[in-house]
Amino acid sequence: MGALPSTVNVTLCGAATITPAGISRAPLPVRCGRVATSPVASNYRVDLHDHLIFPGLINAHDHLHVNSVPPLREGAPFSNSYQWIKAFQPHFEQPDVVAALNWPKAWRLKHGALKNLLAGTTCVAHHDPWDAVLDAVDFPVAMLRDYGWSYALGWAGYGPPVRESFLATPTQWPWLIHLAEGTDATAQSELSMLEELGCLAANSVLIHGVGLSERDMDRIIAANAAVVWCPASNHALLGRTLDPRRLAAAGRLALGTDSRLSGARDLLDEMLVALALDGLSPQQLLELVTTRASRILRLPRRGHLTAGTYADMVIVRDGGGDVAANLVGVRRADIRAVIRDGMPCVADRDFADWFAAFGVETVPVLLDGKPKLLARSLAEPNLMAMEPGLELSVQHDVPAEVCH
């Protein structure tokens, strides 16, 4: 859904669009799935008075294929990731986990993508081996494609070897690795080990970083490297997380979910967890999932709505007050519409005409009890069965209040 640009030109009118330069109240023109550089001769116009348009969110760290796997219920907190990985091995023998893993991997990957899309995330960094299904034109979200990765310093045999992978990664691509995921001496030593290998550079993206010291953060900032913060997962598995303020202030922090196996339900809930820690403002958190993630992951056409970028959007009602707080702190059912390449994917039912204008067939669903329309390509029975809170419903006539 949304991977093929539409030939329908659309203009979004009346809304406040959140851009890197501030709030724009000018009409937002979309041509062939991109934000246009100038007004377009629209085939379709959407009246969005009293709405806010945010860029589609970027999840900087997920393991898409394990989002349907029940979390580990005992043993935490662990001292480091290697301990909890060991503890997970017998967990995978539990009947409910076996049942979840019986779904083919392609379906589990698509389900992880759908989970993200329903919460306004339109682009994901998947930290595992690439799979052919990620190349499908109807895959629910866009994927980080140009990158290198290793799994972790202390887990040989899974993923590419650390130094070889780093050296093989073009410097203009991000290179991802789990690092300092723990609170003990093992985790605290990992940044120095990475430096000794010559793998701390401007394109190094370090996942978790719970064991980083203040001096470690100085070295990361000096190298123009970055950290992806996953506070819900960190608290669940390790009992604490890093203090994000210095890295955020330096523009070297993004936010990720780390999958439901250990983290929050989705990126919106991850932001709620982060907000409750009282370290960053709603505006700073919004940047972590938009402009900061775009720069750190080298995705210049995502995470913001400026001329030439992909027309990926999250639309919510304007509740007044702090603009960023209208998105940071909401639940997925509160989102009015999620848009990919200028086309709606999931939206409230009064947006039916917008779907129809693009020739997008829809299915009436309930999302956490709220009536929605879901693009038929996303409503495959297997995907629906895997996602708690998403179910088919009976269509009722709803007036098209906003689209014409």
Sine and cosine of phi, psi and omega as CSV:
sin_phi,cos_phi,sin_psi,cos_psi,sin_omega,cos_omega
0.00,0.00,0.82,-0.57,0.10,-1.00
1.00,0.09,-0.08,1.00,-0.04,-1.00
-0.97,0.24,-0.43,0.90,0.01,-1.00
-0.98,-0.18,0.88,-0.47,-0.03,-1.00
-0.85,0.53,0.64,-0.77,0.02,-1.00
-0.99,0.14,0.48,-0.88,0.10,-1.00
-1.00,0.05,-0.06,1.00,0.03,-1.00
-0.99,0.15,0.83,-0.56,0.10,-0.99
-1.00,0.03,0.65,-0.76,-0.06,-1.00
-0.70,-0.71,0.56,-0.83,0.10,-1.00
-0.83,-0.55,0.81,-0.59,0.03,-1.00
-0.99,-0.12,0.86,-0.52,-0.14,-0.99
-0.88,-0.48,0.54,-0.84,0.17,-0.99
1.00,0.03,-0.21,0.98,-0.04,-1.00
-1.00,-0.01,0.25,-0.97,0.18,-0.98
-0.99,-0.13,0.87,-0.49,-0.02,-1.00
-0.99,-0.14,0.77,-0.64,0.00,-1.00
-1.00,0.05,0.89,-0.46,-0.02,-1.00
-0.84,-0.54,0.24,-0.97,0.04,-1.00
-0.86,0.51,-0.44,0.90,-0.01,-1.00
-1.00,0.06,-0.12,0.99,-0.04,-1.00
0.76,-0.65,-0.40,-0.92,-0.04,-1.00
-1.00,-0.06,0.79,-0.62,0.05,-1.00
-0.93,-0.37,0.73,-0.68,0.06,-1.00
-0.95,-0.30,0.19,0.98,0.08,-1.00
-0.97,0.26,0.45,-0.89,0.10,-1.00
-0.83,0.56,0.58,-0.81,-0.02,-1.00
-0.97,-0.25,0.96,-0.29,-0.02,-1.00
-1.00,0.02,0.64,-0.77,0.00,-1.00
-0.80,-0.60,0.81,-0.58,0.03,-1.00
-0.81,-0.59,0.82,-0.57,0.05,-1.00
0.78,0.63,0.68,0.73,0.10,-1.00
0.99,0.16,0.06,1.00,0.02,-1.00
-0.85,-0.52,0.42,-0.91,0.15,-0.99
-0.93,0.38,0.82,-0.57,-0.11,-0.99
-0.98,0.19,0.42,-0.91,0.00,-1.00
-0.99,0.15,-0.28,0.96,-0.02,-1.00
-0.48,-0.88,0.23,-0.97,0.02,-1.00
-0.81,0.59,0.57,-0.82,-0.03,-1.00
-0.92,-0.39,0.42,-0.91,0.16,-0.99
-0.98,0.21,1.00,-0.10,-0.21,-0.98
-0.97,0.24,0.70,-0.72,0.24,-0.97
-0.98,0.21,-0.33,0.94,-0.12,-0.99
-0.44,-0.90,0.59,-0.81,-0.02,-1.00
-0.78,-0.62,0.71,-0.71,0.02,-1.00
-0.90,-0.44,0.84,-0.55,0.03,-1.00
-1.00,0.02,0.91,-0.41,-0.09,-1.00
-0.84,-0.54,0.62,0.78,0.08,-1.00
-0.84,0.55,0.59,-0.80,0.00,-1.00
0.91,0.41,0.47,0.88,0.07,-1.00
-0.81,-0.58,0.35,-0.94,0.11,-0.99
-0.88,-0.47,0.66,-0.75,0.05,-1.00
-0.92,-0.39,0.91,-0.42,0.07,-1.00
-0.97,-0.24,0.44,-0.90,0.14,-0.99
-0.91,0.41,0.48,-0.88,0.13,-0.99
-0.83,0.56,0.63,-0.78,-0.10,-0.99
-0.99,0.16,0.43,-0.90,0.04,-1.00
-0.91,-0.42,0.85,-0.52,0.10,-0.99
-1.00,-0.05,0.95,-0.33,-0.14,-0.99
-0.99,0.17,-0.05,1.00,0.05,-1.00
-0.29,-0.96,0.90,-0.43,0.08,-1.00
-0.52,-0.86,0.43,-0.90,0.18,-0.98
-0.91,-0.41,1.00,0.00,-0.23,-0.97
-0.84,0.54,-0.60,0.80,-0.19,-0.98
-0.98,0.19,-0.05,1.00,-0.01,-1.00
-0.89,-0.45,0.28,0.96,-0.02,-1.00
-0.95,0.32,-0.29,0.96,0.04,-1.00
-0.99,-0.11,0.00,1.00,-0.05,-1.00
-1.00,0.08,0.79,-0.61,0.02,-1.00
-0.86,0.51,0.60,-0.80,-0.04,-1.00
-0.96,0.29,0.34,-0.94,0.09,-1.00
-0.93,0.36,0.74,-0.67,-0.12,-0.99
-0.97,-0.24,0.00,1.00,-0.06,-1.00
-0.50,-0.87,0.32,-0.95,0.07,-1.00
0.98,-0.20,-0.46,0.89,-0.04,-1.00
-0.97,0.24,0.42,-0.91,0.02,1.00
-0.99,0.13,0.52,-0.85,0.06,-1.00
-0.99,-0.15,0.36,-0.93,0.00,-1.00
-0.99,0.17,-0.46,0.89,0.04,-1.00
-0.37,-0.93,0.15,-0.99,-0.08,-1.00
-0.91,0.41,-0.50,0.87,-0.04,-1.00
-0.93,0.37,-0.53,0.85,0.07,-1.00
-0.93,0.37,-0.70,0.71,-0.04,-1.00
-0.96,0.28,-0.49,0.87,0.10,-1.00
-0.89,0.45,-0.65,0.76,0.06,-1.00
-0.90,0.44,-0.64,0.77,-0.01,-1.00
-0.93,0.37,-0.44,0.90,0.00,-1.00
-0.95,0.31,-0.36,0.93,-0.09,-1.00
-0.87,0.49,-0.76,0.64,0.09,-1.00
-0.93,0.37,-0.45,0.90,0.05,-1.00
-0.86,0.52,-0.57,0.82,-0.02,-1.00
-0.94,0.34,-0.11,0.99,0.07,-1.00
-1.00,-0.08,-0.08,1.00,0.02,-1.00
-0.92,0.38,0.60,-0.80,-0.08,-1.00
-0.83,0.56,-0.67,0.75,-0.02,-1.00
-0.94,0.35,-0.51,0.86,0.05,-1.00
-0.96,0.29,-0.68,0.73,0.05,-1.00
-0.85,0.52,-0.68,0.73,0.01,-1.00
-0.88,0.47,-0.66,0.75,0.01,-1.00
-0.91,0.42,-0.64,0.77,-0.03,-1.00
-0.98,0.20,-0.16,0.99,0.07,-1.00
-0.95,0.30,-0.33,0.94,0.13,-0.99
-0.90,0.44,0.69,-0.72,0.06,-1.00
-0.82,0.58,0.55,-0.83,-0.06,-1.00
-0.85,0.53,-0.59,0.81,0.00,-1.00
-0.86,0.51,-0.65,0.76,0.03,-1.00
-0.93,0.36,-0.62,0.78,0.00,-1.00
-0.92,0.39,-0.59,0.81,0.08,-1.00
-0.91,0.42,-0.69,0.72,0.03,-1.00
-0.91,0.42,-0.60,0.80,0.03,-1.00
-0.90,0.44,-0.69,0.72,0.05,-1.00
-0.86,0.52,-0.60,0.80,0.04,-1.00
-0.93,0.37,-0.68,0.73,0.02,-1.00
-0.88,0.47,-0.67,0.74,0.07,-1.00
-0.79,0.61,-0.70,0.71,0.01,-1.00
-0.91,0.41,-0.73,0.69,-0.07,-1.00
-0.88,0.48,-0.67,0.75,-0.03,-1.00
-0.86,0.51,-0.39,0.92,-0.01,-1.00
-0.97,-0.25,0.32,0.95,0.10,-0.99
1.00,0.05,0.09,1.00,0.04,-1.00
-1.00,0.01,0.85,-0.53,-0.06,-1.00
-0.93,-0.36,-0.09,1.00,0.04,-1.00
-0.58,-0.82,0.67,-0.74,-0.11,-0.99
-0.71,-0.70,0.62,-0.78,0.21,-0.98
-0.99,-0.14,0.93,-0.38,-0.04,-1.00
-0.99,-0.12,0.88,-0.48,-0.15,-0.99
-0.99,-0.16,0.92,0.40,0.01,-1.00
-0.31,-0.95,0.12,-0.99,0.00,-1.00
-0.83,0.56,0.58,-0.82,0.01,-1.00
-0.93,0.37,0.55,-0.84,0.01,-1.00
-0.78,-0.63,0.55,-0.84,-0.06,-1.00
-0.85,0.53,-0.52,0.85,-0.04,-1.00
-0.90,0.44,-0.42,0.91,0.02,-1.00
-0.92,0.39,-0.30,0.95,0.02,-1.00
-1.00,0.03,-0.12,0.99,-0.08,-1.00
-0.89,0.45,0.66,-0.75,-0.04,-1.00
-0.92,0.40,-0.39,0.92,0.01,-1.00
-0.98,-0.18,0.28,0.96,0.05,-1.00
-0.89,0.46,0.68,-0.74,-0.20,-0.98
-0.88,0.48,-0.50,0.86,-0.02,-1.00
-0.79,-0.62,0.31,-0.95,0.18,-0.98
-0.97,0.24,0.48,-0.88,-0.05,-1.00
-0.87,-0.49,0.59,-0.81,0.26,-0.97
-0.89,0.46,0.84,-0.54,-0.11,-0.99
-0.91,-0.42,-0.61,0.79,-0.07,-1.00
-0.99,-0.11,1.00,-0.08,-0.04,-1.00
-0.29,-0.96,0.27,-0.96,0.19,-0.98
-0.88,-0.48,0.31,-0.95,-0.02,-1.00
-0.35,-0.94,0.44,-0.90,0.29,-0.96
-0.74,-0.68,0.27,-0.96,-0.05,-1.00
-0.99,0.15,-0.88,0.48,-0.01,-1.00
-0.29,-0.96,0.37,-0.93,-0.02,-1.00
-0.88,0.47,-0.59,0.81,-0.13,-0.99
-0.98,-0.21,0.27,0.96,0.00,-1.00
-0.81,-0.59,0.98,0.19,0.00,-1.00
-0.95,0.30,0.50,-0.87,0.08,-1.00
0.99,-0.13,-0.22,0.98,0.07,-1.00
-0.85,-0.53,0.87,-0.49,-0.02,-1.00
0.99,0.11,0.16,-0.99,-0.05,-1.00
-0.92,0.40,0.56,-0.83,0.09,-1.00
-0.84,0.54,0.57,-0.82,-0.21,-0.98
-0.87,0.49,-0.88,0.47,-0.12,-0.99
-0.91,0.41,-0.66,0.75,0.01,-1.00
-0.88,0.47,-0.67,0.74,0.01,-1.00
-0.91,0.42,-0.69,0.72,0.00,-1.00
-0.87,0.49,-0.73,0.69,-0.04,-1.00
-0.93,0.37,-0.46,0.89,-0.01,-1.00
-0.99,0.12,-0.15,0.99,-0.05,-1.00
-1.00,0.02,0.84,-0.54,0.07,-1.00
-0.82,0.57,0.60,-0.80,-0.09,-1.00
-0.90,0.43,-0.33,0.94,0.03,-1.00
-1.00,0.08,-0.03,1.00,0.07,-1.00
-0.97,-0.22,0.51,-0.86,0.15,-0.99
-0.95,0.30,0.50,-0.86,0.09,-1.00
-0.85,-0.53,0.84,-0.54,-0.17,-0.98
-0.96,-0.28,0.62,-0.78,0.10,-0.99
-0.39,-0.92,0.67,-0.74,0.19,-0.98
-0.92,0.39,0.75,-0.67,-0.06,-1.00
-0.51,-0.86,0.62,-0.78,0.06,-1.00
0.80,0.59,0.64,0.77,0.00,-1.00
-1.00,0.01,0.99,0.17,-0.03,-1.00
0.24,-0.97,0.02,-1.00,-0.07,-1.00
-0.87,-0.49,-0.02,1.00,-0.09,-1.00
-0.99,-0.17,-0.10,-1.00,-0.04,-1.00
-0.90,0.44,-0.54,0.84,0.03,-1.00
-0.87,0.50,-0.77,0.64,0.00,-1.00
-0.92,0.40,-0.64,0.77,-0.06,-1.00
-0.93,0.37,-0.33,0.94,-0.03,-1.00
-1.00,0.00,-0.13,0.99,-0.22,-0.97
-0.96,0.30,-0.51,0.86,0.03,-1.00
-0.91,0.42,-0.66,0.75,0.04,-1.00
-0.89,0.46,-0.64,0.77,0.05,-1.00
-0.89,0.46,-0.66,0.75,0.01,-1.00
-0.90,0.43,-0.65,0.76,0.04,-1.00
-0.89,0.45,-0.66,0.75,0.00,-1.00
-0.89,0.46,-0.50,0.86,0.05,-1.00
-0.98,0.18,-0.11,0.99,-0.03,-1.00
0.97,0.25,0.48,0.88,-0.11,-0.99
-0.92,-0.40,0.32,0.95,0.11,-0.99
-0.96,-0.30,0.95,-0.31,-0.07,-1.00
-0.56,-0.83,-0.04,-1.00,-0.08,-1.00
-0.91,0.41,-0.35,0.94,0.01,-1.00
-0.98,-0.20,0.12,0.99,0.01,-1.00
-0.98,0.19,0.80,-0.60,0.02,-1.00
-0.87,-0.50,0.93,-0.37,-0.15,-0.99
-0.98,-0.17,0.84,-0.54,-0.10,-1.00
-1.00,-0.03,0.80,-0.60,0.09,-1.00
1.00,-0.03,-0.97,0.26,0.08,-1.00
0.92,0.39,0.41,0.91,-0.06,-1.00
-0.88,0.47,-0.58,0.81,-0.05,-1.00
-1.00,0.06,0.15,0.99,-0.02,-1.00
-0.95,0.32,0.69,-0.73,0.10,-1.00
-1.00,0.01,0.12,-0.99,0.06,-1.00
-0.87,0.49,-0.64,0.76,0.03,-1.00
-0.91,0.41,-0.62,0.78,0.05,-1.00
-0.86,0.52,-0.68,0.73,0.01,-1.00
-0.90,0.44,-0.60,0.80,0.09,-1.00
-0.85,0.53,-0.69,0.72,-0.04,-1.00
-0.93,0.38,-0.62,0.79,0.03,-1.00
-0.91,0.42,-0.71,0.70,0.00,-1.00
-0.90,0.43,-0.66,0.75,0.01,-1.00
-0.89,0.45,-0.54,0.84,0.00,-1.00
-0.99,0.10,-0.07,1.00,-0.10,-1.00
0.87,0.50,0.43,0.90,0.14,-0.99
-0.99,0.17,-0.09,-1.00,-0.08,-1.00
-0.50,-0.86,0.27,-0.96,0.02,-1.00
-0.81,-0.59,0.62,-0.78,0.17,-0.98
-0.97,-0.24,0.83,-0.55,-0.11,-0.99
-0.99,-0.12,0.76,-0.65,0.03,-1.00
-0.77,-0.64,0.95,0.30,-0.18,-0.98
-0.89,0.46,-0.61,0.80,-0.02,-1.00
-0.90,0.44,-0.71,0.70,0.03,-1.00
-0.90,0.44,-0.68,0.73,-0.01,-1.00
-0.86,0.50,-0.72,0.70,-0.01,-1.00
-0.92,0.39,-0.63,0.78,-0.03,-1.00
-0.91,0.41,-0.64,0.77,-0.12,-0.99
-0.99,-0.14,-0.55,0.84,-0.15,-0.99
-0.91,-0.42,-0.21,0.98,0.03,-1.00
0.99,0.11,-0.03,1.00,0.05,-1.00
-0.28,-0.96,0.12,-0.99,0.05,-1.00
-0.65,-0.76,0.04,-1.00,0.00,-1.00
-0.98,0.19,0.33,-0.94,0.15,-0.99
-0.99,0.12,0.90,-0.43,-0.17,-0.99
-0.99,0.10,-0.10,1.00,-0.27,-0.96
-0.91,0.41,-0.70,0.72,-0.06,-1.00
-0.93,0.38,-0.69,0.72,0.01,-1.00
-0.92,0.40,-0.61,0.79,0.03,-1.00
-0.91,0.41,-0.69,0.73,0.00,-1.00
-0.89,0.46,-0.52,0.85,0.01,-1.00
-1.00,0.08,-0.04,1.00,-0.01,-1.00
0.96,0.26,0.39,0.92,-0.09,-1.00
-0.91,-0.42,0.54,0.84,-0.05,-1.00
-0.67,-0.74,0.68,-0.73,0.16,-0.99
-0.78,-0.63,0.09,-1.00,-0.08,-1.00
-0.85,-0.52,0.63,-0.77,0.05,-1.00
-0.64,-0.77,0.25,-0.97,-0.05,-1.00
-0.98,-0.19,-0.42,0.91,0.00,-1.00
0.90,0.44,0.22,0.97,0.04,-1.00
0.98,0.19,0.34,-0.94,0.00,-1.00
-0.95,0.31,-0.19,0.98,0.06,-1.00
-0.85,0.52,-0.52,0.85,0.01,-1.00
-0.68,-0.74,-0.34,0.94,-0.15,-0.99
-0.95,-0.30,-0.33,-0.94,-0.04,-1.00
-0.96,0.28,0.20,-0.98,-0.02,-1.00
-0.88,0.48,-0.65,0.76,-0.04,-1.00
-0.35,-0.94,-0.04,-1.00,-0.09,-1.00
-0.93,0.37,-0.52,0.85,0.08,-1.00
-0.89,0.46,-0.71,0.71,0.03,-1.00
-0.92,0.38,-0.55,0.83,0.07,-1.00
-0.88,0.47,-0.64,0.76,0.04,-1.00
-0.91,0.41,-0.58,0.81,0.07,-1.00
-0.88,0.47,-0.69,0.73,0.06,-1.00
-0.87,0.49,-0.73,0.68,-0.01,-1.00
-0.89,0.46,-0.64,0.77,-0.01,-1.00
-0.90,0.44,-0.61,0.79,-0.02,-1.00
-0.92,0.39,-0.35,0.94,0.02,-1.00
-0.96,0.26,-0.21,0.98,0.14,-0.99
0.88,0.48,0.59,0.81,0.05,-1.00
-0.95,-0.32,-0.52,0.86,-0.05,-1.00
-0.81,-0.58,0.50,-0.86,0.01,-1.00
-0.99,0.17,0.28,-0.96,0.09,-1.00
-0.82,0.58,-0.63,0.78,0.01,-1.00
-0.90,0.44,-0.68,0.73,0.03,-1.00
-0.90,0.44,-0.66,0.75,0.02,-1.00
-0.91,0.42,-0.64,0.77,0.07,-1.00
-0.86,0.51,-0.66,0.75,0.02,-1.00
-0.89,0.46,-0.57,0.82,-0.03,-1.00
-0.89,0.45,-0.45,0.89,-0.04,-1.00
-0.95,-0.30,0.15,0.99,0.04,-1.00
-0.73,-0.68,-1.00,-0.09,-0.15,-0.99
-0.91,0.41,-0.64,0.77,0.00,-1.00
-0.92,0.39,-0.70,0.71,0.03,-1.00
-0.88,0.47,-0.62,0.78,0.02,-1.00
-0.86,0.52,-0.71,0.71,-0.03,-1.00
-0.95,0.32,-0.70,0.72,-0.06,-1.00
-0.91,0.42,-0.64,0.77,-0.02,-1.00
-1.00,-0.02,0.08,1.00,0.04,-1.00
0.85,0.52,0.80,0.60,0.00,-1.00
-0.86,-0.50,0.96,0.27,-0.15,-0.99
-0.90,0.43,-0.35,0.94,-0.03,-1.00
-0.97,-0.22,0.28,0.96,0.03,-1.00
-0.74,-0.67,0.35,-0.94,0.07,-1.00
1.00,0.10,0.04,1.00,0.09,-1.00
-0.38,-0.92,0.34,-0.94,-0.06,-1.00
-0.91,-0.42,1.00,0.08,0.09,-1.00
-0.75,-0.66,0.20,-0.98,-0.10,-1.00
-0.80,0.60,0.78,-0.62,0.05,-1.00
1.00,-0.06,-0.20,0.98,0.01,-1.00
-0.99,0.17,0.33,-0.95,0.08,-1.00
-0.89,0.45,0.68,-0.74,-0.03,-1.00
-0.99,0.11,0.90,0.44,0.08,-1.00
-0.99,-0.17,0.81,-0.59,-0.18,-0.98
-0.59,-0.80,0.44,-0.90,0.18,-0.98
-0.85,-0.53,0.84,-0.55,-0.07,-1.00
-0.92,-0.39,0.80,-0.61,0.03,-1.00
-0.74,-0.68,0.29,-0.96,0.11,-0.99
-0.95,0.33,0.55,-0.84,0.06,-1.00
-1.00,0.10,0.96,-0.27,-0.01,-1.00
-1.00,-0.02,0.10,0.99,-0.02,-1.00
0.99,0.16,0.01,-1.00,0.02,-1.00
0.94,0.33,-0.48,-0.88,0.00,-1.00
-0.85,0.52,0.87,-0.49,-0.08,-1.00
-0.86,0.51,-0.74,0.67,-0.04,-1.00
-0.88,0.48,-0.54,0.84,-0.02,-1.00
-0.93,0.38,-0.24,0.97,0.08,-1.00
-0.95,0.33,-0.33,0.95,0.07,-1.00
-0.93,-0.36,-0.70,0.72,0.00,-1.00
-0.97,0.25,0.96,-0.27,-0.04,-1.00
0.85,-0.52,-0.14,0.99,0.05,-1.00
-1.00,0.00,0.28,-0.96,0.12,-0.99
-0.99,-0.16,0.29,-0.96,-0.11,-0.99
-0.89,0.46,-0.54,0.84,0.01,-1.00
-0.93,0.36,-0.29,0.96,0.01,-1.00
-0.99,0.15,-0.27,0.96,0.00,-1.00
-0.93,0.37,0.72,-0.70,0.01,-1.00
-0.97,0.23,-0.66,0.76,-0.01,-1.00
-0.34,-0.94,0.58,-0.81,0.16,-0.99
-0.91,-0.42,0.80,-0.60,-0.13,-0.99
-0.88,-0.48,0.71,-0.70,0.15,-0.99
-0.83,-0.56,0.76,-0.65,0.00,-1.00
0.78,0.63,0.62,0.78,0.06,-1.00
0.99,0.17,-0.03,1.00,-0.06,-1.00
-0.92,-0.40,0.66,-0.76,0.02,-1.00
-0.93,0.36,0.60,-0.80,0.06,-1.00
-0.93,-0.37,-0.74,0.67,0.07,-1.00
-0.62,-0.79,0.70,-0.71,-0.10,-1.00
-0.34,-0.94,0.29,-0.96,0.15,-0.99
-0.89,0.46,0.38,-0.92,-0.20,-0.98
-0.95,0.32,-0.30,0.95,0.04,-1.00
-0.97,0.23,0.03,1.00,0.13,-0.99
-0.99,-0.10,0.29,0.96,-0.08,-1.00
-0.83,0.55,-0.63,0.78,-0.03,-1.00
-0.91,0.41,-0.50,0.87,0.02,-1.00
-0.92,0.40,-0.72,0.69,0.10,-1.00
-0.83,0.56,-0.74,0.68,-0.08,-1.00
-0.89,0.46,-0.60,0.80,-0.02,-1.00
-0.89,0.46,-0.46,0.89,0.01,-1.00
-0.99,-0.12,0.06,1.00,-0.03,-1.00
0.93,0.36,0.44,0.90,-0.01,-1.00
-1.00,-0.02,0.92,-0.39,0.08,-1.00
-0.95,0.32,0.59,-0.81,-0.08,-1.00
-0.82,-0.57,0.29,-0.96,0.08,-1.00
-0.79,-0.61,0.76,-0.65,0.07,-1.00
-0.95,0.30,0.77,-0.64,-0.03,-1.00
-0.71,-0.71,0.22,-0.98,0.23,-0.97
-0.93,-0.37,0.79,-0.61,0.07,-1.00
-0.92,-0.39,0.95,-0.32,-0.09,-1.00
0.79,0.62,0.63,0.78,0.06,-1.00
1.00,0.03,-0.08,1.00,-0.04,-1.00
-0.97,-0.23,0.73,-0.68,0.00,-1.00
-0.90,0.44,0.73,-0.68,0.03,-1.00
-0.63,-0.78,0.22,-0.98,0.23,-0.97
-0.93,-0.37,0.72,-0.70,0.01,-1.00
-0.85,-0.52,0.72,-0.69,0.07,-1.00
-0.81,0.58,0.72,-0.69,-0.09,-1.00
-0.84,0.55,-0.56,0.83,-0.01,-1.00
-0.89,0.45,-0.34,0.94,0.02,-1.00
-0.99,-0.12,-0.11,0.99,-0.11,-0.99
-0.99,-0.17,0.54,0.84,0.04,-1.00
-0.90,0.44,0.70,-0.71,-0.09,-1.00
-0.79,0.61,-0.64,0.77,0.00,-1.00
-0.89,0.45,-0.68,0.73,0.02,-1.00
-0.90,0.43,-0.69,0.72,0.01,-1.00
-0.87,0.50,-0.65,0.76,-0.03,-1.00
-0.92,0.40,-0.45,0.90,-0.07,-1.00
-1.00,0.07,-0.24,0.97,-0.14,-0.99
-0.95,-0.30,0.96,-0.29,0.06,-1.00
-0.87,0.50,0.68,-0.73,0.03,-1.00
1.00,-0.02,-0.09,1.00,0.01,-1.00
-0.90,-0.44,0.85,-0.53,-0.02,-1.00
-0.50,-0.86,0.42,-0.91,0.07,-1.00
-0.92,0.39,0.47,-0.88,0.06,-1.00
-0.60,-0.80,0.13,-0.99,0.03,-1.00
-1.00,0.09,0.76,-0.65,0.01,-1.00
-0.94,0.33,0.74,-0.67,0.14,-0.99
-0.88,-0.47,0.49,-0.87,0.02,-1.00
-0.92,0.39,0.81,-0.58,0.03,-1.00
-0.80,-0.60,0.81,-0.59,-0.03,-1.00
-0.89,0.45,0.67,-0.74,0.02,-1.00
-0.98,0.19,1.00,0.04,-0.14,-0.99
-0.98,0.18,-0.44,0.90,-0.19,-0.98
-0.92,-0.40,-0.31,0.95,-0.14,-0.99
-0.93,-0.36,0.67,-0.74,0.08,-1.00
-0.30,-0.95,0.00,0.00,0.00,0.00
